Amino acid sequence: MKFETLMLQSLFAACLLICVLVVGAMLTSQTAVSSVAASHVAVAVTTSSAG
């Protein structure tokens, strides 16, 4: 019983750490998101005007 509890607690800690790292990466990389959104807008404008 102690082994299973230890494994579940370590899995929870690892998942929590990954979630915190992913959220931190999303919050700190705001410049990349705006450049990607701008590139998609340009593609959408060129395809809609051709149609």
C-alpha positions as CSV (number, residue, x, y, z in Angstrom):
1,M,0.0,0.0,0.0
2,K,2.8,2.4,0.7
3,F,4.4,1.8,-2.7
4,E,1.2,2.7,-4.5
5,T,0.8,5.8,-2.4
6,L,4.3,6.9,-3.1
7,M,3.9,6.3,-6.9
8,L,0.7,8.3,-7.0
9,Q,2.1,11.2,-5.1
10,S,5.2,11.3,-7.3
11,L,3.0,11.1,-10.4
12,F,0.9,14.0,-9.1
13,A,4.0,16.0,-8.4
14,A,5.4,15.4,-11.9
15,C,2.1,16.4,-13.5
16,L,1.8,19.5,-11.4
17,L,5.4,20.5,-12.3
18,I,4.7,20.0,-16.0
19,C,1.5,22.0,-15.8
20,V,3.3,24.9,-14.0
21,L,6.1,24.9,-16.6
22,V,3.6,24.9,-19.5
23,V,1.6,27.8,-18.1
24,G,4.7,29.7,-17.3
25,A,5.9,29.2,-20.9
26,M,2.6,30.4,-22.3
27,L,2.6,33.5,-20.1
28,T,6.2,34.5,-20.9
29,S,6.1,34.0,-24.6
30,Q,3.6,36.7,-25.7
31,T,5.7,38.0,-28.6
32,A,5.6,34.7,-30.4
33,V,1.9,34.4,-30.1
34,S,1.3,37.8,-31.7
35,S,3.6,37.2,-34.6
36,V,1.9,33.8,-35.3
37,A,-1.5,35.4,-35.2
38,A,-0.4,38.2,-37.6
39,S,0.9,35.6,-40.1
40,H,-2.4,33.7,-40.0
41,V,-4.3,36.9,-40.6
42,A,-2.3,37.7,-43.7
43,V,-2.9,34.2,-45.1
44,A,-6.7,34.5,-44.4
45,V,-6.9,37.9,-46.1
46,T,-5.1,36.7,-49.2
47,T,-7.1,33.5,-49.5
48,S,-10.5,35.2,-49.0
49,S,-9.7,37.9,-51.6
50,A,-8.8,35.3,-54.2
51,G,-12.0,33.3,-53.7
